[in-house]
Amino acid sequence: VDRHLMTTSFVLATLLLQVFVPYHRYVFFLKWLTLSLLAYAAVLFTVHVPWRQVALRTVWPHFTPGASSAAVVLGVFGTTISPYLFFWQASEEVEDMQAKHGSAPLVTDPHAASTELRRIRWDTWSGMFYSDITAWFIILATGVTLHVAGVTDINTAAQAASALRPLAGDFAYLLFAVGIFAVGLIGVPVLAGSGAYALSEAMGWKEGLERPVADARGFYGIIAASVLVALALQYSPISPMRALFWSAVINGMVAVPLMVVVIVLVSKPAVMGPFTASRPVRALGWTATAVMGGAALSMLIPH
């Protein structure tokens, strides 16, 4: 009961924060709180880690081909190349531009293009590197602690937090809670907000996390409905960890056709003009799309 009450309070507080406080006023501080997740990296210096094997399997993982392995691969890609990010980052860039006095779209202000694209590129690469290296630390830390101990089925965040016990004992739960709290406060606006952006754009409604509620009722209504539906799931018998896993798998599947469309569009000078994507970027995009598409087919087609 206490867990449900705490989760409910947290989610409702997050919803109120998102609806009534402009996003730019609190997101800067929340980003720094995610550094608490690097406690998983510290765990690796307190337990035995076969680093040679880790390095080998990081580059050349060993797994048995099959539907289960394909689902894991698709889920890993789905957590980083998620469909909602296509809407979120683009929408936030537009909002940032509108918030800056004198700013204009790059197609009408080509002189600012190089500076802005450099900033966007740095923000994207650094953010993805941090998220991926943190995920690698979490996977490795839980692997050399929980998996070695025979714990292979994690159903709650508390179980995952036990990977920090070699570092801080019971204090690990507090460290993990701070990280989850920070990531949750950032993740809720992203997950619910991206859906609100996509639907609002399709319906022609006013949108934006910087707008007051009275000026974008439909936009904030979608966010509120999404958060409340997610809140109701905690009272259901659905395992949160399994729900997270399968949502990542679904994200990976849905991202494949979206990535095909995006890559085709950014490859056309008639569409992008001087901002056409470079060959290396397109090659990376097609490679990721092929891997995700192959994993999806392998998962769906019986062997």
Residue frames relative to the residue before (quaternion, step in Angstrom):
aa qw qx qy qz dx dy dz
V 1.0000 0.0000 0.0000 0.0000 0.00 0.00 0.00
D 0.6482 0.5213 -0.3190 0.4543 3.57 0.92 -0.90
R 0.6418 0.5277 -0.3279 0.4495 3.58 0.97 -0.84
H 0.6658 0.4998 -0.3043 0.4629 3.57 0.96 -0.89
L 0.6567 0.5089 -0.3153 0.4586 3.58 0.98 -0.82
M 0.6493 0.5100 -0.3172 0.4666 3.56 0.99 -0.83
T 0.6588 0.5022 -0.3108 0.4660 3.58 0.95 -0.86
T 0.6469 0.5207 -0.3178 0.4576 3.56 0.97 -0.86
S 0.6585 0.5057 -0.3069 0.4652 3.58 0.93 -0.88
F 0.6497 0.5279 -0.3085 0.4517 3.54 0.98 -0.90
V 0.6882 0.4856 -0.2852 0.4575 3.58 0.86 -0.99
L 0.6687 0.4923 -0.3074 0.4647 3.58 0.92 -0.86
A 0.6311 0.5184 -0.3330 0.4713 3.59 1.05 -0.74
T 0.6401 0.5221 -0.3154 0.4671 3.56 1.04 -0.81
L 0.6467 0.5212 -0.3148 0.4594 3.56 0.98 -0.85
L 0.6627 0.4967 -0.3051 0.4701 3.59 0.92 -0.88
L 0.6349 0.5316 -0.3239 0.4575 3.56 1.02 -0.83
Q 0.6853 0.4954 -0.2830 0.4527 3.55 0.93 -0.92
V 0.7054 0.4788 -0.2710 0.4468 3.56 0.96 -0.86
F 0.8159 0.3196 -0.1330 0.4631 3.57 0.84 -0.96
V 0.7188 0.3591 -0.2445 0.5428 3.63 1.23 -0.17
P 0.4830 -0.6594 0.4802 0.3183 3.64 -0.80 0.91
Y 0.5778 -0.6516 0.3754 0.3173 3.54 -0.87 1.03
H 0.6687 0.5328 -0.3201 0.4079 3.59 0.91 -0.85
R 0.6124 0.5903 -0.3511 0.3915 3.61 1.16 -0.42
Y 0.8092 0.2639 -0.1420 0.5053 3.60 1.08 -0.54
V 0.5461 0.6502 -0.4106 0.3322 3.60 1.13 -0.41
F 0.5925 0.5894 -0.3714 0.4044 3.61 1.04 -0.70
F 0.6963 0.4678 -0.2738 0.4705 3.59 0.93 -0.91
L 0.6518 0.5336 -0.3251 0.4298 3.57 1.00 -0.75
K 0.5864 0.5883 -0.3772 0.4096 3.57 1.05 -0.64
W 0.6697 0.5082 -0.3070 0.4460 3.57 0.99 -0.81
L 0.6038 0.5691 -0.3606 0.4261 3.59 1.13 -0.55
T 0.5922 0.5817 -0.3747 0.4129 3.60 1.11 -0.51
L 0.4962 0.6528 -0.4349 0.3722 3.61 1.21 -0.20
S 0.5386 0.6271 -0.4075 0.3881 3.58 1.20 -0.40
L 0.5911 0.5785 -0.3707 0.4225 3.60 1.14 -0.48
L 0.5641 0.5934 -0.3944 0.4172 3.58 1.21 -0.30
A 0.4120 0.6845 -0.4833 0.3581 3.59 1.26 0.07
Y 0.5768 0.5793 -0.3803 0.4326 3.58 1.14 -0.52
A 0.6154 0.5363 -0.3492 0.4602 3.59 1.08 -0.66
A 0.6428 0.5258 -0.3256 0.4520 3.58 1.02 -0.76
V 0.5674 0.6020 -0.3818 0.4122 3.58 1.12 -0.62
L 0.6451 0.5669 -0.3195 0.4005 3.55 1.00 -0.86
F 0.6788 0.4630 -0.2922 0.4894 3.59 1.22 -0.34
T 0.6748 0.4759 -0.2936 0.4816 3.58 1.30 0.02
V 0.7352 0.3153 -0.2045 0.5641 3.59 1.27 -0.16
H 0.5982 -0.5617 0.4254 0.3816 3.54 -1.28 0.32
V 0.0126 -0.7888 0.6136 -0.0351 3.56 -0.81 1.05
P 0.3079 -0.7448 0.5582 0.1972 3.63 -0.68 1.01
W 0.2030 -0.8575 0.4588 0.1139 3.55 0.40 1.29
R 0.6235 0.5385 -0.3594 0.4383 3.61 1.00 -0.71
Q 0.6763 0.4755 -0.2879 0.4833 3.57 0.94 -0.88
V 0.6209 0.5445 -0.3364 0.4525 3.57 1.06 -0.77
A 0.6576 0.5076 -0.3111 0.4616 3.58 0.92 -0.90
L 0.6613 0.5102 -0.3062 0.4566 3.57 0.96 -0.89
R 0.7354 0.4314 -0.2457 0.4612 3.56 0.80 -1.00
T 0.5585 0.5716 -0.4008 0.4480 3.58 1.20 -0.30
V 0.7156 0.4139 -0.2370 0.5103 3.56 1.01 -0.86
W 0.7992 0.1106 -0.0198 0.5904 3.57 0.99 -0.88
P 0.1265 -0.8398 0.5236 0.0678 3.59 0.28 1.23
H 0.3003 -0.7391 0.5790 0.1682 3.53 -1.18 0.64
F 0.2389 0.7539 -0.5849 0.1801 3.56 -0.71 1.06
T 0.4992 -0.6403 0.4991 0.3027 3.53 -1.27 0.43
P 0.4271 -0.7121 0.4860 0.2726 3.62 -0.59 1.07
G 0.3695 0.7054 -0.5395 0.2735 3.54 -0.99 0.85
A 0.7315 -0.4278 0.2967 0.4403 3.55 -1.30 0.07
S 0.6545 0.5243 -0.3200 0.4409 3.60 0.96 -0.84
S 0.6680 0.4880 -0.2970 0.4769 3.57 0.93 -0.91
A 0.6366 0.5278 -0.3259 0.4583 3.57 1.01 -0.81
A 0.6356 0.5272 -0.3277 0.4590 3.59 1.03 -0.78
V 0.6390 0.5167 -0.3250 0.4680 3.59 1.02 -0.78
V 0.6444 0.5123 -0.3185 0.4699 3.59 0.92 -0.91
L 0.6723 0.4941 -0.2948 0.4658 3.57 0.90 -0.94
G 0.6501 0.5243 -0.3141 0.4515 3.57 1.04 -0.77
V 0.6296 0.5273 -0.3315 0.4644 3.58 1.04 -0.78
F 0.6683 0.4698 -0.2984 0.4937 3.57 0.95 -0.85
G 0.6628 0.5437 -0.3066 0.4136 3.57 1.00 -0.84
T 0.6365 0.5240 -0.3407 0.4519 3.59 1.18 -0.42
T 0.7483 0.3741 -0.2112 0.5055 3.60 1.18 -0.46
I 0.7431 0.2446 -0.1652 0.6005 3.58 1.07 -0.71
S 0.1245 0.8333 -0.5198 0.1410 3.55 0.53 1.23
P 0.5871 -0.6123 0.3921 0.3558 3.60 -0.96 0.77
Y 0.6454 0.5522 -0.3450 0.3995 3.59 0.96 -0.82
L 0.5980 0.5837 -0.3677 0.4080 3.60 1.14 -0.56
F 0.5694 0.5900 -0.3869 0.4219 3.58 1.13 -0.56
F 0.7068 0.4275 -0.2549 0.5027 3.58 1.03 -0.79
W 0.6691 0.5462 -0.3121 0.3956 3.57 0.90 -0.95
Q 0.7204 0.4496 -0.2851 0.4446 3.59 0.61 -1.05
A 0.6505 0.5123 -0.3257 0.4564 3.58 0.95 -0.83
S 0.6714 0.4987 -0.3011 0.4581 3.58 0.93 -0.88
E 0.6671 0.4976 -0.3088 0.4605 3.58 0.97 -0.81
E 0.6089 0.5370 -0.3552 0.4634 3.61 1.07 -0.64
V 0.6445 0.5088 -0.3187 0.4734 3.57 1.01 -0.81
E 0.6606 0.5025 -0.3160 0.4597 3.59 0.94 -0.84
D 0.6334 0.5223 -0.3341 0.4630 3.59 0.98 -0.79
M 0.6433 0.5236 -0.3173 0.4598 3.55 1.01 -0.84
Q 0.6865 0.4845 -0.2854 0.4611 3.57 0.91 -0.90
A 0.6478 0.5319 -0.3193 0.4422 3.58 1.13 -0.61
K 0.6680 0.4789 -0.2980 0.4854 3.59 1.19 -0.51
H 0.4351 -0.7134 0.4912 0.2457 3.54 -0.71 1.10
G 0.8135 0.2449 -0.1957 0.4898 3.56 -0.84 0.99
S 0.5187 0.6375 -0.4249 0.3795 3.61 1.23 -0.09
A 0.0623 -0.7854 0.6157 0.0127 3.53 -1.21 0.62
P 0.6429 -0.5100 0.3779 0.4286 3.62 -1.17 0.41
L 0.5909 -0.6188 0.3882 0.3423 3.57 -1.04 0.78
V 0.6019 0.5682 -0.3692 0.4225 3.60 1.09 -0.55
T 0.7328 0.3613 -0.2260 0.5305 3.58 1.19 -0.50
D 0.7427 0.2807 -0.1815 0.5803 3.58 1.32 -0.12
P 0.0518 -0.8630 0.5019 0.0245 3.61 0.61 1.14
H 0.5738 0.6059 -0.3888 0.3905 3.62 1.12 -0.46
A 0.7029 0.4469 -0.2655 0.4855 3.59 1.11 -0.61
A 0.4438 0.7429 -0.4292 0.2587 3.57 1.27 -0.23
S 0.6867 0.4988 -0.3101 0.4284 3.60 0.75 -0.99
T 0.6672 0.4981 -0.3038 0.4631 3.59 0.94 -0.84
E 0.6934 0.4831 -0.2783 0.4564 3.56 0.88 -0.96
L 0.6649 0.4927 -0.3081 0.4694 3.58 0.95 -0.83
R 0.6096 0.5328 -0.3509 0.4706 3.59 1.10 -0.65
R 0.6509 0.5070 -0.3134 0.4702 3.59 0.98 -0.82
I 0.6636 0.4983 -0.3046 0.4674 3.59 0.90 -0.92
R 0.6486 0.5203 -0.3198 0.4543 3.57 0.97 -0.86
W 0.6671 0.4921 -0.3013 0.4712 3.59 0.91 -0.91
D 0.6514 0.5196 -0.3148 0.4545 3.58 0.94 -0.89
T 0.6850 0.4881 -0.2896 0.4568 3.59 0.91 -0.89
W 0.7035 0.4676 -0.2826 0.4545 3.59 0.78 -0.99
S 0.6750 0.4842 -0.3070 0.4644 3.59 0.91 -0.85
G 0.6576 0.5123 -0.3125 0.4555 3.58 0.98 -0.80
M 0.6704 0.4826 -0.3002 0.4770 3.57 0.96 -0.83
F 0.6247 0.5313 -0.3465 0.4554 3.58 1.02 -0.73
Y 0.6714 0.4975 -0.3045 0.4571 3.58 0.88 -0.91
S 0.6773 0.4863 -0.3059 0.4597 3.58 0.88 -0.89
D 0.6844 0.4869 -0.2967 0.4545 3.59 0.94 -0.82
I 0.6676 0.4821 -0.3167 0.4707 3.60 0.93 -0.81
T 0.6172 0.5258 -0.3437 0.4738 3.60 1.10 -0.65
A 0.6441 0.5094 -0.3192 0.4730 3.58 0.98 -0.83
W 0.6314 0.5286 -0.3283 0.4627 3.59 1.03 -0.78
F 0.6388 0.5200 -0.3183 0.4693 3.59 0.99 -0.83
I 0.6629 0.5045 -0.3091 0.4587 3.59 0.94 -0.89
I 0.6518 0.5128 -0.3121 0.4635 3.59 0.92 -0.92
L 0.6945 0.4735 -0.2790 0.4643 3.56 0.86 -0.97
A 0.6634 0.5113 -0.3167 0.4451 3.60 0.90 -0.89
T 0.6820 0.4577 -0.2958 0.4877 3.57 0.91 -0.82
G 0.6250 0.5561 -0.3382 0.4309 3.59 1.10 -0.66
V 0.7478 0.3972 -0.2239 0.4826 3.59 0.89 -0.91
T 0.6957 0.3982 -0.2851 0.5255 3.60 1.27 -0.01
L 0.7720 0.3520 -0.2043 0.4882 3.59 0.41 -1.19
H 0.6998 0.4765 -0.2948 0.4432 3.58 0.76 -1.00
V 0.6331 0.5256 -0.3283 0.4637 3.57 1.02 -0.80
A 0.6900 0.4633 -0.2720 0.4851 3.57 1.11 -0.69
G 0.5906 -0.6104 0.3549 0.3907 3.59 1.26 0.06
V 0.5232 0.6058 -0.4259 0.4217 3.58 1.29 0.17
T 0.0549 0.8351 -0.5397 0.0914 3.57 -0.27 1.26
D 0.7137 0.3683 -0.2440 0.5435 3.59 1.27 -0.01
I 0.0360 -0.8165 0.5752 -0.0327 3.58 -0.18 1.31
N 0.1102 -0.8307 0.5454 0.0205 3.57 -0.69 1.10
T 0.7825 0.2253 -0.1340 0.5648 3.60 1.20 -0.31
A 0.6203 -0.5375 0.4215 0.3856 3.54 -1.29 0.36
A 0.5891 0.5825 -0.3665 0.4234 3.58 1.13 -0.62
Q 0.6346 0.5172 -0.3309 0.4693 3.58 1.04 -0.72
A 0.6505 0.5058 -0.3162 0.4701 3.56 0.97 -0.81
A 0.6358 0.5467 -0.3244 0.4378 3.57 1.05 -0.76
S 0.5746 0.6108 -0.3823 0.3881 3.58 1.13 -0.53
A 0.5176 0.6273 -0.4209 0.4017 3.59 1.23 -0.21
L 0.6552 0.5146 -0.3072 0.4600 3.58 1.23 -0.41
R 0.4198 0.7420 -0.4525 0.2617 3.60 1.22 -0.17
P 0.6378 0.5254 -0.3650 0.4288 3.67 0.88 -0.71
L 0.6849 0.4787 -0.2884 0.4674 3.58 1.15 -0.54
A 0.8640 0.0457 0.0531 0.4986 3.57 0.65 -1.09
G 0.4742 -0.6863 0.4452 0.3253 3.60 1.21 0.20
D 0.8321 -0.1316 0.1146 0.5264 3.56 -0.94 -0.89
F 0.5643 0.6049 -0.3847 0.4095 3.59 1.18 -0.48
A 0.5075 0.6578 -0.4142 0.3717 3.58 1.25 -0.37
Y 0.6258 0.5477 -0.3506 0.4307 3.55 1.00 -0.73
L 0.6402 0.5161 -0.3260 0.4663 3.58 1.03 -0.74
L 0.6345 0.5231 -0.3283 0.4647 3.58 0.97 -0.86
F 0.6792 0.4876 -0.2921 0.4643 3.54 0.87 -0.96
A 0.6369 0.5405 -0.3301 0.4396 3.59 1.00 -0.81
V 0.6341 0.5238 -0.3302 0.4632 3.58 1.00 -0.81
G 0.6674 0.5015 -0.2999 0.4617 3.56 0.94 -0.89
I 0.6655 0.4920 -0.3007 0.4739 3.57 0.92 -0.91
F 0.6243 0.5433 -0.3349 0.4505 3.58 1.03 -0.80
A 0.6854 0.4811 -0.2836 0.4673 3.57 0.89 -0.95
V 0.6766 0.4840 -0.2961 0.4693 3.56 0.86 -0.95
G 0.6313 0.5373 -0.3320 0.4500 3.58 1.05 -0.73
L 0.6601 0.5061 -0.3102 0.4602 3.56 0.95 -0.87
I 0.6702 0.4494 -0.2963 0.5110 3.59 1.12 -0.58
G 0.6925 0.5201 -0.2854 0.4105 3.55 0.91 -0.93
V 0.6192 0.5615 -0.3577 0.4163 3.60 0.98 -0.75
P 0.6684 0.4656 -0.3298 0.4772 3.67 0.81 -0.78
V 0.6522 0.5206 -0.3263 0.4440 3.59 0.98 -0.79
L 0.7185 0.4580 -0.2629 0.4526 3.57 0.74 -1.06
A 0.7269 0.4005 -0.2434 0.5019 3.57 0.79 -0.98
G 0.6578 0.5380 -0.3108 0.4256 3.57 1.00 -0.83
S 0.6420 0.5302 -0.3370 0.4396 3.59 0.96 -0.79
G 0.6403 0.5034 -0.3229 0.4820 3.57 1.02 -0.75
A 0.6481 0.5143 -0.3171 0.4637 3.56 1.02 -0.78
Y 0.6272 0.5260 -0.3360 0.4658 3.59 1.02 -0.77
A 0.6779 0.5076 -0.2993 0.4396 3.58 0.83 -1.03
L 0.7133 0.4471 -0.2694 0.4678 3.59 0.81 -0.97
S 0.6415 0.5264 -0.3289 0.4509 3.58 1.00 -0.77
E 0.6430 0.5080 -0.3242 0.4726 3.57 1.02 -0.77
A 0.6547 0.5110 -0.3120 0.4614 3.59 1.01 -0.80
M 0.7360 0.4124 -0.2235 0.4881 3.58 1.05 -0.80
G 0.4625 -0.7007 0.4339 0.3267 3.58 1.26 -0.19
W 0.4063 0.7167 -0.4705 0.3161 3.57 1.19 0.54
K 0.5650 -0.5463 0.4792 0.3908 3.55 -1.29 0.29
E 0.0623 -0.8174 0.5721 -0.0272 3.55 -0.96 0.89
G 0.4958 0.6764 -0.4790 0.2594 3.54 -1.32 0.23
L 0.4283 -0.7141 0.5027 0.2324 3.55 -0.93 0.96
E 0.6284 0.5153 -0.3435 0.4707 3.57 1.26 -0.16
R 0.5726 0.5914 -0.3817 0.4205 3.58 1.24 -0.22
P 0.4996 -0.6174 0.4972 0.3493 3.61 -1.13 0.51
V 0.6677 -0.5262 0.3446 0.3982 3.56 -1.21 0.53
A 0.6667 0.5262 -0.3138 0.4246 3.58 0.89 -0.89
D 0.6933 0.4771 -0.2705 0.4675 3.58 1.18 -0.50
A 0.7863 0.1737 -0.1033 0.5838 3.61 1.24 -0.21
R 0.0046 -0.8551 0.5182 -0.0157 3.57 0.72 1.08
G 0.6636 0.5100 -0.3137 0.4484 3.59 0.91 -0.84
F 0.6352 0.5454 -0.3111 0.4498 3.55 1.00 -0.89
Y 0.7283 0.4093 -0.2380 0.4954 3.57 0.79 -1.01
G 0.5744 0.5814 -0.3790 0.4341 3.58 1.17 -0.47
I 0.6364 0.5136 -0.3200 0.4784 3.57 1.05 -0.79
I 0.6398 0.5212 -0.3266 0.4608 3.58 0.97 -0.84
A 0.6715 0.4981 -0.3013 0.4585 3.57 0.86 -0.95
A 0.6607 0.5031 -0.3159 0.4589 3.60 0.91 -0.87
S 0.6507 0.5225 -0.3183 0.4497 3.59 0.95 -0.86
V 0.6798 0.4887 -0.2913 0.4628 3.58 0.90 -0.92
L 0.6738 0.4967 -0.3050 0.4541 3.59 0.93 -0.84
V 0.6176 0.5212 -0.3470 0.4759 3.60 1.06 -0.67
A 0.6501 0.5035 -0.3120 0.4760 3.58 0.98 -0.87
L 0.6309 0.5361 -0.3311 0.4526 3.58 1.03 -0.77
A 0.6502 0.5284 -0.3170 0.4445 3.58 1.00 -0.81
L 0.5888 0.6071 -0.3698 0.3848 3.60 1.11 -0.59
Q 0.6228 0.5648 -0.3605 0.4039 3.59 1.08 -0.61
Y 0.6669 0.4704 -0.3033 0.4919 3.58 1.22 -0.35
S 0.5764 0.5604 -0.3822 0.4557 3.57 1.30 0.08
P 0.6000 -0.5828 0.4015 0.3731 3.61 -1.22 0.25
I 0.4368 0.7039 -0.4597 0.3200 3.60 1.24 0.04
S 0.4243 -0.6926 0.5238 0.2565 3.59 -0.92 0.93
P 0.4705 -0.6940 0.4602 0.2918 3.63 -0.71 1.00
M 0.6652 0.5098 -0.3113 0.4481 3.58 0.94 -0.85
R 0.6584 0.4903 -0.3110 0.4790 3.57 0.98 -0.81
A 0.6243 0.5319 -0.3364 0.4628 3.56 1.06 -0.74
L 0.6466 0.5117 -0.3147 0.4701 3.59 1.00 -0.83
F 0.6545 0.5229 -0.3157 0.4456 3.57 0.95 -0.90
W 0.7347 0.4290 -0.2526 0.4609 3.58 0.74 -1.02
S 0.5893 0.5355 -0.3801 0.4706 3.59 1.14 -0.42
A 0.6266 0.5169 -0.3323 0.4793 3.58 1.10 -0.68
V 0.6330 0.5226 -0.3277 0.4677 3.58 1.02 -0.78
I 0.6561 0.4985 -0.3060 0.4768 3.58 0.94 -0.89
N 0.6139 0.5435 -0.3418 0.4592 3.58 1.02 -0.79
G 0.6615 0.5181 -0.3051 0.4483 3.56 0.95 -0.90
M 0.6610 0.5016 -0.3024 0.4691 3.57 1.02 -0.79
V 0.6860 0.4841 -0.2857 0.4619 3.58 0.89 -0.94
A 0.6268 0.5733 -0.3381 0.4051 3.58 1.08 -0.71
V 0.5652 0.6419 -0.3888 0.3426 3.61 1.07 -0.66
P 0.7256 0.3963 -0.2813 0.4871 3.67 0.62 -0.94
L 0.6112 0.5468 -0.3589 0.4458 3.60 1.07 -0.64
M 0.6590 0.5075 -0.3084 0.4616 3.58 0.96 -0.84
V 0.6065 0.5437 -0.3561 0.4579 3.58 1.03 -0.72
V 0.6725 0.4927 -0.2942 0.4673 3.58 0.88 -0.94
V 0.6673 0.5114 -0.3038 0.4482 3.58 0.90 -0.96
I 0.6817 0.4898 -0.2983 0.4543 3.59 0.85 -0.94
V 0.6300 0.5242 -0.3357 0.4644 3.59 1.00 -0.78
L 0.6788 0.4994 -0.2945 0.4507 3.59 0.92 -0.90
V 0.7161 0.4431 -0.2751 0.4639 3.59 0.84 -0.93
S 0.6121 0.5478 -0.3519 0.4488 3.61 1.27 -0.13
K 0.6555 0.5293 -0.2991 0.4480 3.58 1.25 -0.33
P 0.3837 -0.7266 0.5209 0.2313 3.61 -0.62 1.10
A 0.5969 0.5783 -0.3662 0.4186 3.59 1.11 -0.60
V 0.7027 0.4273 -0.2507 0.5107 3.58 1.19 -0.56
M 0.7965 0.3383 -0.1472 0.4791 3.56 0.80 -1.07
G 0.3000 -0.7650 0.5192 0.2349 3.59 1.15 -0.45
P 0.8307 -0.1520 0.1183 0.5223 3.61 -0.82 -0.94
F 0.6585 0.5167 -0.3031 0.4555 3.60 1.26 -0.18
T 0.2592 0.7771 -0.5260 0.2287 3.58 1.18 0.51
A 0.5186 -0.6654 0.4449 0.3006 3.57 -0.93 0.92
S 0.5103 -0.6550 0.4687 0.3016 3.55 -1.09 0.76
R 0.6645 -0.5148 0.3648 0.4004 3.57 -1.26 0.35
P 0.6507 0.5070 -0.3482 0.4453 3.67 0.86 -0.75
V 0.6492 0.5081 -0.3193 0.4674 3.58 0.98 -0.81
R 0.6602 0.4953 -0.3102 0.4718 3.57 0.95 -0.84
A 0.6330 0.5322 -0.3323 0.4535 3.58 1.02 -0.79
L 0.6457 0.5057 -0.3147 0.4778 3.58 0.98 -0.82
G 0.6534 0.5269 -0.3078 0.4479 3.54 0.98 -0.86
W 0.6808 0.4730 -0.2910 0.4776 3.59 0.91 -0.89
T 0.6212 0.5423 -0.3450 0.4483 3.59 1.05 -0.70
A 0.6709 0.4842 -0.2930 0.4791 3.58 0.89 -0.95
T 0.6426 0.5248 -0.3232 0.4552 3.58 0.99 -0.81
A 0.6544 0.5163 -0.3088 0.4580 3.58 0.97 -0.87
V 0.6582 0.5031 -0.3123 0.4649 3.59 0.93 -0.88
M 0.6805 0.4816 -0.2905 0.4696 3.59 0.89 -0.91
G 0.6526 0.5074 -0.3152 0.4662 3.56 0.98 -0.80
G 0.6485 0.5134 -0.3128 0.4669 3.57 0.99 -0.83
A 0.6455 0.5114 -0.3165 0.4708 3.59 1.00 -0.82
A 0.6423 0.5277 -0.3232 0.4522 3.59 1.00 -0.82
L 0.6666 0.4909 -0.2996 0.4742 3.58 0.95 -0.88
S 0.6540 0.5174 -0.3135 0.4542 3.57 0.99 -0.85
M 0.6606 0.5025 -0.3063 0.4661 3.57 1.08 -0.66
L 0.7411 0.4418 -0.2247 0.4528 3.57 0.97 -0.85
I 0.7057 0.4348 -0.2568 0.4970 3.57 1.07 -0.76
P 0.3757 -0.7398 0.5038 0.2402 3.64 -0.60 1.03
H 0.3391 -0.7437 0.5464 0.1825 3.56 -1.06 0.82
